[in-house]
C-alpha cells in the first residue's frame, strides 16, 4: 500500500510548478490528481495557490497595475538587453 501511495506524492517544488502551470495551461488528469493529493496534506502549498491566484487577479486588473511597470515606460540599454540574453542562453 505504501508504494502505491508514494506514486501520488510530489514535492512542494513540483506542486508549485503545477500551480503556476495551471494558470496558463490545462493540467493533465495525472497532474490534477498529483496537485490535489499534495494540497490535501500541505497547507503551505494551499496558501501559495491562493496567493498566486490573488496576484494574477491583481495584475490582470489595470487599476492595480503600477504605471512604472507599463511596457511603454521600460527603456533598456542595448548592453543590458545583451547581458540578459547571454545569461538566459547559458542556462
Secondary structure, 3 states (H helix, E strand, C coil): CHHHHHCCCCCHHHHHHHHHHHHHCCCCHHHHHHHHHHHHHCHHHHHHHHHHHHHHHHHHCHHHCCHHHCHHHCCCCHHHHHHHHHHHHCC
